[in-house]
Amino acid sequence: MAHDEDDDQQTQDLRTDTAPGTTAADSAARRDQAVRAAVEQGVVGPGAPVAGLLDIAGIRASAAALRAAFEAVTPPGTPVLHAFAVKATPLVPVLRLLRAAGIGAEVASPGELALARAAGIAPADTVLDSPAKTPAELRQALALGIAVNADNPQELARVDALVQSAPTASPVGLRVNPQIGGGAIGALSTATATSKFGVPLLDEGAREWVIQAFLDRPWLTRLHAHSGSQGMPLEMMARGVEATYELAEAINGRAGRRQVDTIDIGGGLPVNFGSDEESPTHAQYARRLKARVPGLLDGRYGLVTEFGRSLLAKHGTLLARVEYAKEAGGRPIAVTHAGVQVATRTVYAPLSWPLRIAAYDAQGRPRSGPAVGQDIAGPACFAGDLLAENRPLPLLEPGDHIAALDTGAYYFAQHYSYNSLARPGIYGFSLHGDDVRFAAAREPQTLDEIVAESGGGSERDALRYL
């Protein structure tokens, strides 16, 4: 993937000169050093009681490992685009950092496309997916030369009309659902029999419709399927990719030529939230695909991936100050500033999204002492706003800190404005010897910004005159 040299100073600040070791122990050591420095430097403190921290060395290492994983199983020269799922961490400086590491963008809304464009990601390195694209969104993508995956027959008919009215350089694909079944988290299972995504291949007549759709449209050259996500085992994910590859082979056989030239296998590699170990790895998944679907990786097809959580999750830490320590019904409760607004999935679905919690003292050092079951509560005004319930940790005191680990994707970057709680600042960090340097990926939200976003600008009295 080609990219221009980034001259944005903020992104330069987010890059680290040298990447430290990338083992689980290395990551944990960097995190502990960063937490202490964040407290010492006032990144987190009484005036800023919650913040997200992003390990830049870890992010760059994951990007390099992803590229290496697929280079190891494909012949030299095989076109491979790794498009980061912007929804996982929708921050322009992070997208710039990934762009510099050779990663493109998968976008699923006009807002995500705007972020990718602001980050300087080229149209050729951008893929548009969404089950509800408007005509205007499709027209813009096709005009820019962005790859488009149509979700269903109605959307494909819209693309038909647009392609006929104006030539486009965009690669166009069709999303299919291999209907392989669900994983451990139903809400994230995208390849069930009744999934809202793509053309359901096992439904009566669907497979033949897809083949004919390609035969009728020589410009339709890609197949897309996304069958993985958190809670999906690798073997099931590989089965979904295999079904898509077999369909591509069938289309090309019927066409008598290599019409489908690229297969977009989506993303969804699950993340281990139970320890600092990164498992499964992109390399393990690539080897699994090589063993199960060797034809996919023999150089005849271009490849697109859309990983998100697996690139960023392990490199984010949500750090919050303990405001109060109390007790109810014999159970200690640490009241913190990290809750539903920054860890929405965990608060509303704690069994599916449990988070590891690390305890630090008032100076940001790992807290010691006997483990005591205690609730880690957030600041929102409802009883279920808990990051953890009865979690054994050294007993926390006011002024201490808690860190919710593995939160670099789908957590503090996706703010939920319950109680009009402010969006926290998000900071990349890098280590230079004993020095820890921080740069803001997103500044903390101000109260004036909350008021303005809530209609408190010049039109604040507009409703009175209706």
N, C-alpha and C positions, 0 to 999 in steps of 0.2 A: 504494500500500500504506500503510495506516495503522499508526502505532506510537505508544506512549506515550513521553513524555520520559524518557530514561534518567537515573536519579539515582545510578547506581553510580559511585563516585569513580574506580575503576580504569579504567572505560571512558572517563570524562571525561579522565583522564590520557593515554589512548591516542589521543585525538583531537588534531589539530593545528588551530590557529586559522586559519591560512591555508595553502593548498596552493601550494607552489612550482611552477615549470614542470614539465611532464609529458613533455618530450622524452627520448629515450634519453640524451642528454648530461646533462640535468638529473638523471635517475635515477642515473647513474653518479657524478655529483658528490656527490649526497646519500649514496650508499653509501660513498664514500671518506671523507667527513666523519664518518659514523656509525662506521665501523670505527676510525678514530683515536680518536674519543671513547669507544668501548667499551673500548679498551685503556687510555686515560687514566683512565677512571672505574672500572676494575676489573670491568666487566661480563664481560670475558674476561681471564684472567691465570693465574698458577700455581695458584691455588685453584679456579678455574672455567675449565678449559682449552678448553671448547667451548660455544657458545651459538648460538641462532637469532635473527636480527634481522629485524624486519618494518617496512617503510617505510610508515608510516601515510598520508602524503600520496599515495603511489602507489596504495595500496588504495582510498582514497576517490576518486581520479581514475578508476580503472578501473570502480568501481561507477557513477559518474556517466556515464562513456562508454558503458557497457552500456545504461543506461536511455535515453540520448540516441539510441543507434543504432537502437533499435526504435521510439522515438517519431517518428523521422524517416521511417519507412516505414509507419506505421499512422495512420489517421484519429484526431483527438482523441477521447478518451473510450473508445478501445478498451481493454478490460480486459487488462492484461498483468501477470503475476507473474513476476519474476525470482527463482527459488529457488536459492540457493547450495548446491552439493553439499557437504554437511557433511563427507563423507569426505575431501575435499581438504585441509582444515585444521580439524580438530575441536577448536577452542579457543573456549570460551565468550566471552572478551573480543573475539575476532575476529568471532564471530557477532553480538555486540552492536553492534560497529562497523558491520558490514554492515547490520544492522537499521536503525540510525540513518541509513544512506545509502539506505534504501528497498528493501533486498534481503531476501527471505524465506529459507526453508530447504527443501532436499530431503534427506530422511532415509531411510536404508536399514537401520536396526536400532533396537532399543529404546534402545541407548546413544546413538545419534545423535539420536533424538527427545528423550531426556532433556536432552542438551546444548542443543538448540534451545529447549526449554521453559525451561531455566535462563537462557538468553539473553533471554527475554521475547518470543520470536517467536510471534505469534498463530497459533492453529490455522488461521485462514483464509489465512495466508501460509505454510503448511507443506504439503508433499507427501510422502506415504509411498510409497516404491518399494523393492522387494526381491523376489527370486525365491523366498523361503522364509519368508513371513510365517506366524507361528503364529496359531491362533484367538484367543489372548489379545491379540496385537499388533493384529489386525484389530478386535477388539472395542473396544480402547482408542481406536484412531484414529477409529472411527465414533462413539464416544461423545463424543469431543472436537470433532468437526466438521472433522477433518483430511482433506484430499483423499487418496484412496486409488486407486492404479493396480493393479488385479489383474493378475497375471502370466500366468495360464493358466486353462484351463477348471476345474480342480479348485479353484483359489483363488476363482474367480468363484462356484462353487457354495457355498463357505463364506460369501462375502459375501451371497449369496442368503438363506441361513438367518439370518444376523445382521440383515439389513435387515428381514426378515419378523418377527423377534422384537422388535425395538426400532427406532423411527423414528430417522433420523439426518439431520443437516444436511450431512454430508460429500458433496462431489462425488465420484462414483465413475467411474473410467475403466478401460480395458483396454489393456494394453501389447501392441503388435504388433511383429513383427520383419519389416521389409521385405525382408530377405535380399538386400541390395545387394552383399555381398561384404566382404572384409577390407581393412585398410590395411597399413601397413608393420610394425606390431607385432601379431602374431597374438593374443597374450594379452589385448589391449585391444580387439579388434575385436568389437563387440557385435551386428553385423548380418550375420554369415555364415550360410550355409545351415544350419549345425548349432549355432548359438548357443544357449546355455542360457536366453536371455532372451525373454520374450514369446511370442505365438502366431505361428508361422512362416507368413507370408501366402502364400508360393508353394507350400507343401505341398498335396497334393491335398485338396480340400474345405475347406481352412482359411478362405479368404476368405468363402465362403458361410456357414460356421459363425459367423464374427465378425458378419456382417450380421444373421443370425438372432438371435444373442445380444442384440444391441441392440434388435431389434424386439420381443423377448420381455420386455425390461426397460426400461420408460420412464424409470427413474431412472438408467440408465447413459448418461452424457452427455459423457464425455471419451474421446479417443483419445490414446495415448501411444506414442511411439517414440523410441529413443535410438540413433542410427546413427553417431555420431562419437566420436572420442577421439584421443589422440596418434597421429600417423601416418596420419590420414585426411584426404584432400584435401577442400576445401570443396565441390567439385562432387558428390562422392559423398555427403557429408552432405546436400546439398540434394536429391539424388535420393531419399534416405530420407524426408525431410520431404514431398516431393512425393507419394510413394506413400501416405503416411499421410493427407494432405489429400484425395487422390482417393478413398480409402476412406471418409473422413468424408462426402464429397459423395454417394457411393453409398448410404451408410446413410440419410442425410437424404432422398435421392430416393425410396428404398423406403419410408421411414416417412411420407412426405408432409408432413413438418414438420422443423423445425430441432431434431432430437433431440441430435445432437452439437453442443454449443455451444462447446467449448473443445478445442484441440489442444495437447498437451504435446510440444514438439519436443526435449526432452532438452537435453543440453549437448555436451561433448566437443570444443570448439574447440581445435585443436592450438596448441601454444606453440612459439615459436622459441627453442631453447636455444643457438643459435649466436652470438648477439650481444645487445646491449642493446635492439635494436629490437623493438617489440611487433608481431608479424605472424604470422598474419593478425589483423586487428582485428575486434571485434564489429560495427563499422559495415560493414566489407567483407562479412561474412557476412550481415548483414541485407539489404544491397543485392543480394547474390546470391540470397537467398530471394525478394526482391521481384521480381526479374527472372524467376526460374524458376517461382515459385508465387504469382503476384499475388493469387489469390483467398484465400490464407491470411491476407493482411495488408490486406484491403480493409474490415475492420471487422465482418464477419459472424461471425467467430470470436474468442473469447477466446484468449489465448496464455499458455503457461507455458514458461519456459526453466529449465535446470538446469546452468548453467555452474559450474565449480569451478576447475580448473587455470588457465584463462585469466584468472580474476580475481585469483589470488593468487601464481602461480608467480614472476612477474618481480619481485615485491616482497619476496622473502625471500632472505637471505644467511646461509649457514652459516659461522660464523667459528670457527677452531680454532687453537690454539697448536702450533707445531712443538716437540716434546719433544726429539727427537734428529735429527741429520743423519748418515747413514752411507753406505757404498758397498758394493755387492756385484756381482761380475762386471763391474766397470768402470762400473756405473750408480749415480748418486747416488739415495738414498732419503731422503725427508723423512718421519719417523714423527710423525704428528699424532694428535689425539684425535677426529678425525672419520672415521668409517668406516661399517661395515655397520649400526651401531645407529641412524644418522641419515640414511643414504643407501642404504637397502637395495636399491632397484631398480638403482642404478648399480653397486653392488658385484656383484650377482648377474647383471645383464644389461647389461654396460658398452657393448655395441655398440648396444643400443636406447636407452640412457639416458646418453649421455656428458654430463658437466657441464663447464662452463667453470670454470677455477680462476684466481683472482687471487692474487698474492703481495704480502705486506705485511711490513714490517720489524718489529723489536721494539717500536717506538713506534706501530705501526699506520699507517705511511705507505706508499704504494705503493713496492714494492721495485724498484730499478733494477739494470741490469747486463745482460751478455749472456745470451741464452736458452740454457739447458742442459737437455737431456732428463733428466728425473728422475721417479721414482715418488712419488706422494703416497699414503702408506700410512696406514691407520687403526690403532686400538689392539687390534682383535680378534685372537684367537689362531688364525688360519688364513691361509694364504699369499695367498689371493685378496682379502683385505680391502684393496682399493686404490680410491681415488677417481679416480685417473688413472695411466696407465702410460706412461713415457718421454715425459712432457709437457714441451715446451720452456717453461721459466720462468727468471727470474733465480734463481741458485743460492740455495737456502734454507739457513738456519743455525738452530741451536737458539735458541729464544726468538722467532723470527719467527712470522708468522701466515699461514695460507692461508684464502681465502674461496671456498667453493663457491657459485656464483651460480645464480639462478633456482630457488631451493629453497623457495619459500614455500608450495608445495602438494606433498603426497605425499612429503615428505622429513622434516625434523627434527620435525614435529608428529606423525609416526607412528613412535614409537619401537619398535625391535626389540631385545629385551633379551638379546642374545647376550653371553655372559660376565658377565651381571648388570651390564652397564655402565649407569650412571645416566642417566636422562632429563635432557637439558640444559635449562637455563633458556631461555625464549623471551621476547624483549623487543621491544615496539614502540618505534619512535623517531620523533621529530619534530624539525624544525629551527626554531629561533627566532633568526634572525640567525646569529651564530657559536656559539650555544649549542645543544647537542644534548641533548634530554631523553629518558630511557628510562623505560618502565614495564613491569613484568613481566606478560606474558600467561599465563605458566606458570612457577612457581618451579622451580629445579633440584631434582631428586629427591635425598633424603637417603639415607644408608646404612640408617638405621633403617626408612625406608619400603620399601627393597628387601627387607630381612629380613622385615618384616611381610607384604608381598605374596607372599613365598615360603614362607608357612606358619610363620613364626617367632614367632607370637603365643602366646596362652595355650594353644592346642591343639598346641603343638609336639611333645608326646610322645604324641599320640593313636595313632600307628601301632604303638606298642609294645604296646598292649593288645588288638590285634585277634587 
